[in-house]
Amino acid sequence: MEAIILEKETYLPAVVLDAQNERFEFMGKSIPENASEFFAPILVWIDNYIVIPNEETNVKFHLEYFNTSTSKYLLEIMRKLEKLYQNTDKAVMISWFVEDGDTDVEEAGLDYKAILKVPFEVITVDADGSIVNVIESTTPPRNGVTANTARPSESIPQNIRDLAKELLNMGDDLPPLVPATVHHAETVANDTAAADLDVVTSISDRLQKKLNQANETLQQQAEEIRQINQDLNFKNKELQETVDALTKARAGRRAATIVLFIAVGLFIVSEAIEWVIENMTQNVLAVYWVILIKLLIALLLKPIESVLETNILQHNAKASVQED
């Protein structure tokens, strides 16, 4: 029969159902939006498989987390495997793998094991997948039916159940043994359904608690990240201000250097003009003109430095944008 191989996704587990290569595995997280749609083909595949099964069937579950709807379908899958084990002579084993220290998933596996009459082992593994310990392993007898560990209710078809109810209504027209047998079948089915409901409810409550704890942890981590981001933004702002101050200081030094050369040049020019005026003219006001020229030069140095500093900063900003 054709194998089912599904890759692991964020909220869906990896599934391998390959009878030819004897691989039956469920791995990862199982939080499907539509559990019925996801598990429907899997259940059909298992129904077809148990008609002509392998001599040995070892189904491995290694789930990090699963929601309530998944827990119901997992139990339904296990009930089908239980039916295969109880109604045939084939070897069946359910292996429930759990990360060492994950008590919630571990106890979920133990809950499943407690109500199933099929070989079941709970195994802890480390982060690398190596086996740490086999917590519990059981091999129940075949065809041993009790009120709490009965065959699944699906083994009693609905038409038979309806017929049983009709037989019960016949009362005295039936041999005494028939009502007792029918009552026993109904009791077994009801007890099995009740046990299944108890397990699913217990697992659901435990997983919901785990989910709440995970959400609280995520909220704490989100708050820590928010605080870290605030600190980083503040430090980035301080760093940017420091960089801007250093850039401005560097531009100021370059502008001051240029102004210094300009001042020296203007001073030399003014001295030359003063010598010309003193030696080639007899104008009394010439001295005042020289003083005025030097004063203008002194007054212009600071504005020139500011203009140069602004131009240098603008040039550096454009160069930085082009590099980015």
PyMOL commands that set and color helices and strands:
alter all, ss='L'
color gray80, all
select helices_A, chain A and resi 35-49+68-87+103-115+153-155+158-173+177-280+286-323
alter helices_A, ss='H'
color red, helices_A
select strands_A, chain A and resi 4-6+14-18+23-30+56-66+91-99+120-125+131-138
alter strands_A, ss='S'
color yellow, strands_A
deselect
rebuild
show_as cartoon
